[in-house]
């Protein structure tokens, strides 16, 4: 039985749990290749050649090669935009960017695994993935005066991810990507890329929670730097607590501000 490289088909991945799509594989005009989203990733099986493949949810983080994904909605994302960008070795980044990365407690291998890119000397772009292995958006952090600090292109939806091989049954919902990266060393994380929980975010959280585990809980940890953000965090927590075990962290310190992981793990009660 031949093994199918699932990276070639991420553009077609279904988004809901147990949803299947049928596409062409080895025989033209015969849509015999079924892609089905399972709780831990996407399974592919071709009823024509018997080939199969699997792309795990863990693959949401490291990206081998580049996978450009067709926009789900018109005008949402142009892969060409990303092709102008290239990987830059961490050591070649400006000092300012390197300091920013280290100040968030992140390391060089996390930078490499993430597949960060740049197309100039004053910014770095982080890939955003709304499905495992799928590149669907980009968050660019600018360090040039007069430029907005953050620029988003494509979709800002990020699916829950983890860097851990044996993650705790906790999903941390953060405001920004760097805090999520820190938490994802120990458990799952999902950055809202802002303070709003969209319907896509909500669906991802529900799907994550529905996976059977020894324990599953969710915690909302936004930046808490203004009364309106705190209110927003409370609203999100309240909404999630209707259907799942969900807590809230109201510290004004963000996950990325913790110098060492021991303290972060304490806060997350892991
Ligand atoms: Zn086939």
Boltz pocket constraint, residues with backbone or C-beta under 6 A from the ligand:
constraints:
  - pocket:
      binder: B
      contacts: [[A, 25], [A, 26], [A, 27], [A, 33], [A, 46], [A, 47], [A, 48], [A, 49], [A, 50], [A, 51]]
      max_distance: 6.0
